[in-house]
Amino acid sequence: MNTDQLHLEIKDANLSYMLLARQMIQDDKEAAIFRLGISQEMAELIAGLSSAQLLKMAASNMLLCRFRFDEKLLLNMITDYNKDRMMSQAHTTILMTGQPLEVLAA
């Protein structure tokens, strides 16, 4: 994959993420803040973006989203825990809720 193709893929991912984030915030702000791992201030900023601003942000050559888990335990629970999928998701949510947003987003 060449640099131009990579930039287009990043732009597409950014646009999809920003559109999804804005829709989630408009539908249920509190749930979106939790699911996206963002602050109230960031949610308000995203919700207030014009379409032109959103497109400009999406055109960045850096991904606007990132993985929220640094701990191997969280990654393993999401990917390898097969006993009870609902229980695995609940455990993961509890673990992630107990961490500050800065830790999850870093």
Backbone as JSON, one array per atom type, in Angstrom:
{
  "sequence": "MNTDQLHLEIKDANLSYMLLARQMIQDDKEAAIFRLGISQEMAELIAGLSSAQLLKMAASNMLLCRFRFDEKLLLNMITDYNKDRMMSQAHTTILMTGQPLEVLAA",
  "N": [[0.85, -1.17, 0.0], [0.71, 2.09, -0.98], [1.74, 5.45, -0.03], [-0.2, 7.4, -0.73], [-2.52, 5.84, -0.99], [-2.72, 4.85, 1.61], [-3.18, 7.26, 2.99], [-5.73, 7.89, 1.96], [-7.22, 5.75, 3.0], [-6.98, 6.26, 5.75], [-8.29, 8.73, 5.85], [-10.89, 7.93, 5.11], [-11.48, 6.22, 7.28], [-11.35, 8.08, 9.38], [-13.46, 9.83, 8.67], [-15.67, 8.12, 8.8], [-15.56, 7.45, 11.52], [-15.89, 9.99, 12.76], [-18.45, 10.73, 11.83], [-19.98, 8.66, 12.93], [-19.45, 9.08, 15.66], [-20.56, 11.66, 16.02], [-23.26, 11.11, 15.44], [-23.85, 9.25, 17.47], [-23.54, 10.9, 19.72], [-25.57, 12.76, 19.29], [-27.79, 11.1, 19.48], [-27.69, 9.84, 22.06], [-26.18, 11.33, 24.42], [-24.82, 10.83, 26.92], [-24.38, 8.04, 26.88], [-22.81, 7.93, 24.6], [-20.54, 9.36, 25.39], [-19.51, 7.59, 27.27], [-19.14, 5.22, 25.68], [-17.44, 6.12, 23.63], [-15.34, 7.04, 25.08], [-14.75, 9.7, 25.71], [-14.58, 13.12, 26.86], [-17.09, 15.25, 28.39], [-16.83, 17.82, 27.41], [-15.45, 17.35, 24.98], [-17.41, 15.88, 23.65], [-19.39, 17.83, 23.3], [-18.01, 19.57, 21.65], [-17.61, 17.98, 19.33], [-20.28, 17.51, 18.62], [-21.01, 20.07, 17.9], [-19.68, 20.61, 15.55], [-19.5, 21.81, 12.21], [-20.48, 20.5, 8.99], [-18.46, 21.02, 7.14], [-16.27, 21.5, 8.85], [-16.06, 19.0, 10.03], [-15.39, 17.41, 7.82], [-12.92, 18.56, 7.21], [-11.43, 17.89, 9.49], [-11.48, 15.11, 9.2], [-9.86, 14.79, 7.01], [-7.29, 14.69, 7.89], [-3.98, 13.3, 8.13], [-3.55, 11.65, 10.2], [-4.83, 9.13, 12.32], [-7.92, 9.65, 13.91], [-9.13, 8.21, 15.85], [-8.4, 5.74, 18.38], [-7.1, 2.72, 19.89], [-8.54, 1.84, 22.98], [-7.61, 0.36, 25.04], [-4.93, -0.62, 26.98], [-4.11, -2.57, 28.57], [-3.26, -5.96, 28.74], [-5.04, -7.82, 29.79], [-7.62, -6.72, 29.33], [-7.67, -6.76, 26.52], [-7.43, -9.52, 26.06], [-9.81, -10.41, 27.25], [-11.71, -9.34, 25.56], [-11.1, -10.56, 23.11], [-10.54, -13.36, 23.48], [-12.13, -14.64, 25.4], [-14.39, -17.08, 25.76], [-16.4, -18.42, 27.16], [-18.83, -17.2, 28.05], [-20.22, -14.88, 26.23], [-21.72, -12.51, 26.81], [-21.14, -12.17, 29.51], [-18.4, -11.77, 29.37], [-18.3, -9.32, 27.99], [-19.55, -7.72, 29.87], [-17.74, -7.88, 32.04], [-15.49, -6.68, 30.86], [-16.48, -4.11, 30.38], [-16.9, -3.23, 33.01], [-14.24, -3.22, 33.97], [-13.11, -1.27, 32.27], [-14.63, 0.95, 32.93], [-13.73, 1.54, 35.43], [-11.36, 2.85, 35.04], [-9.68, 5.97, 34.56], [-10.63, 8.29, 31.95], [-8.43, 9.41, 30.67], [-6.47, 7.47, 30.95], [-7.52, 5.35, 29.5], [-7.7, 6.49, 26.96], [-5.13, 7.14, 26.35]],
  "CA": [[0.0, 0.0, 0.0], [1.54, 3.29, -1.05], [1.39, 6.53, 0.9], [-1.47, 8.01, -1.13], [-3.6, 4.91, -0.65], [-2.81, 4.85, 3.07], [-3.84, 8.51, 3.39], [-7.16, 7.76, 1.63], [-7.81, 4.83, 3.98], [-7.07, 6.99, 7.02], [-9.35, 9.73, 5.68], [-12.17, 7.21, 5.17], [-11.69, 5.77, 8.66], [-11.64, 9.28, 10.17], [-14.79, 10.33, 8.34], [-16.63, 7.17, 9.37], [-15.51, 7.6, 12.98], [-16.47, 11.27, 13.15], [-19.89, 10.67, 11.58], [-20.55, 7.78, 13.94], [-19.36, 9.77, 16.96], [-21.55, 12.74, 16.05], [-24.59, 10.51, 15.52], [-24.0, 8.7, 18.81], [-23.69, 12.02, 20.65], [-26.9, 13.33, 19.08], [-28.8, 10.13, 19.92], [-27.63, 9.64, 23.52], [-24.9, 11.95, 24.76], [-24.14, 10.16, 28.03], [-23.9, 6.74, 26.4], [-21.73, 8.18, 23.64], [-19.35, 9.74, 26.16], [-18.99, 6.35, 27.84], [-18.69, 4.3, 24.64], [-16.33, 6.7, 22.88], [-14.24, 7.34, 26.0], [-14.41, 11.1, 25.57], [-15.11, 13.99, 27.91], [-18.29, 16.04, 28.09], [-16.38, 18.94, 26.57], [-15.17, 16.84, 23.64], [-18.69, 15.52, 23.05], [-20.03, 19.07, 22.88], [-17.24, 20.07, 20.52], [-17.93, 17.15, 18.17], [-21.69, 17.76, 18.26], [-21.13, 21.4, 17.33], [-18.92, 20.77, 14.3], [-20.23, 21.89, 10.95], [-20.07, 19.45, 8.05], [-17.17, 21.42, 6.58], [-15.25, 21.27, 9.88], [-15.93, 17.56, 10.19], [-14.63, 16.93, 6.65], [-11.55, 19.03, 7.34], [-10.79, 17.04, 10.49], [-11.33, 13.76, 8.65], [-8.81, 14.8, 5.99], [-5.99, 14.58, 8.55], [-3.24, 12.08, 7.82], [-3.42, 10.89, 11.45], [-6.09, 8.56, 12.77], [-8.56, 10.4, 14.99], [-9.52, 7.26, 16.89], [-7.32, 4.84, 18.78], [-7.5, 1.67, 20.81], [-8.7, 2.38, 24.33], [-7.13, -0.54, 26.08], [-3.5, -0.88, 27.0], [-3.86, -3.74, 29.39], [-3.42, -7.24, 28.06], [-6.23, -8.45, 30.33], [-8.78, -6.22, 28.59], [-7.59, -7.28, 25.16], [-7.75, -10.95, 26.1], [-11.23, -10.61, 27.56], [-12.48, -9.0, 24.37], [-10.83, -11.44, 21.98], [-10.37, -14.79, 23.75], [-13.02, -15.17, 26.43], [-15.46, -17.73, 25.0], [-17.38, -19.1, 27.99], [-20.11, -16.5, 28.01], [-19.92, -13.61, 25.57], [-22.32, -11.4, 27.54], [-20.39, -12.0, 30.75], [-17.12, -11.2, 28.98], [-18.53, -7.91, 27.69], [-19.85, -7.05, 31.14], [-16.48, -7.76, 32.78], [-14.67, -5.69, 30.17], [-17.07, -2.79, 30.64], [-16.61, -2.89, 34.41], [-12.82, -2.88, 34.07], [-12.85, -0.01, 31.57], [-15.3, 2.02, 33.67], [-12.93, 1.84, 36.61], [-10.16, 3.58, 34.69], [-9.95, 7.33, 34.08], [-10.64, 8.43, 30.5], [-7.09, 9.69, 30.18], [-5.74, 6.21, 30.89], [-8.07, 4.57, 28.39], [-7.47, 7.17, 25.7], [-3.7, 7.34, 26.14]],
  "C": [[0.9, 1.23, 0.0], [0.99, 4.39, -0.13], [0.06, 7.18, 0.56], [-2.66, 7.13, -0.76], [-3.81, 4.86, 0.87], [-3.52, 6.11, 3.56], [-5.34, 8.45, 3.09], [-7.87, 6.84, 2.62], [-7.98, 5.5, 5.34], [-8.19, 8.02, 6.95], [-10.73, 9.07, 5.77], [-12.49, 6.76, 6.59], [-12.05, 6.96, 9.55], [-13.05, 9.79, 9.93], [-15.86, 9.42, 8.94], [-16.71, 7.32, 10.88], [-16.2, 8.89, 13.42], [-17.98, 11.3, 12.93], [-20.59, 9.8, 12.62], [-20.56, 8.46, 15.31], [-20.42, 10.86, 17.06], [-22.97, 12.2, 16.18], [-24.85, 9.93, 16.91], [-24.26, 9.8, 19.83], [-25.08, 12.63, 20.52], [-27.99, 12.4, 19.61], [-28.85, 9.97, 21.43], [-26.25, 10.09, 23.99], [-24.14, 11.2, 25.85], [-23.59, 8.8, 27.62], [-22.74, 6.91, 25.44], [-20.43, 8.54, 24.36], [-18.7, 8.49, 26.74], [-18.39, 5.46, 26.75], [-17.48, 4.82, 23.85], [-15.12, 7.0, 23.77], [-13.78, 8.79, 25.88], [-15.02, 11.9, 26.72], [-16.39, 14.67, 27.44], [-17.94, 17.17, 27.13], [-16.11, 18.49, 25.14], [-16.46, 16.46, 22.92], [-19.4, 16.76, 22.53], [-19.33, 19.67, 21.67], [-17.59, 19.3, 19.24], [-19.35, 17.42, 17.69], [-21.86, 19.11, 17.57], [-20.38, 21.63, 16.03], [-19.85, 20.91, 13.11], [-19.75, 20.75, 10.05], [-18.7, 19.76, 7.45], [-16.03, 21.18, 7.58], [-14.99, 19.78, 10.05], [-15.11, 16.97, 9.03], [-13.17, 17.35, 6.73], [-10.78, 18.2, 8.37], [-10.52, 15.65, 9.93], [-10.19, 13.68, 7.65], [-7.4, 14.71, 6.59], [-5.3, 13.28, 8.15], [-2.94, 11.25, 9.07], [-4.79, 10.34, 11.82], [-6.64, 9.36, 13.94], [-9.04, 9.49, 16.11], [-8.32, 6.38, 17.23], [-7.88, 3.76, 19.7], [-7.53, 2.23, 22.22], [-8.15, 1.47, 25.4], [-5.65, -0.78, 25.9], [-3.2, -2.17, 27.74], [-4.16, -5.03, 28.62], [-4.69, -7.96, 28.52], [-7.47, -8.02, 29.56], [-8.8, -6.76, 27.17], [-7.95, -8.75, 25.12], [-9.22, -11.2, 26.38], [-12.1, -10.33, 26.33], [-12.31, -10.05, 23.28], [-10.88, -12.93, 22.28], [-11.36, -15.41, 24.72], [-14.26, -15.74, 25.77], [-16.56, -18.35, 25.86], [-18.76, -18.47, 27.87], [-19.85, -15.1, 27.47], [-20.49, -12.4, 26.33], [-21.56, -11.12, 28.83], [-19.03, -11.36, 30.46], [-17.26, -9.71, 28.71], [-18.81, -7.13, 28.97], [-18.58, -6.85, 31.96], [-15.59, -6.69, 32.17], [-15.17, -4.29, 30.44], [-16.78, -2.33, 32.05], [-15.16, -2.48, 34.57], [-12.52, -1.53, 33.43], [-13.48, 1.16, 32.3], [-14.48, 2.45, 34.87], [-11.67, 2.62, 36.32], [-10.52, 4.98, 34.24], [-9.9, 7.37, 32.56], [-9.25, 8.65, 29.94], [-6.27, 8.42, 30.05], [-6.22, 5.39, 29.71], [-7.72, 5.19, 27.05], [-5.99, 7.35, 25.39], [-3.09, 6.25, 25.31]]
}
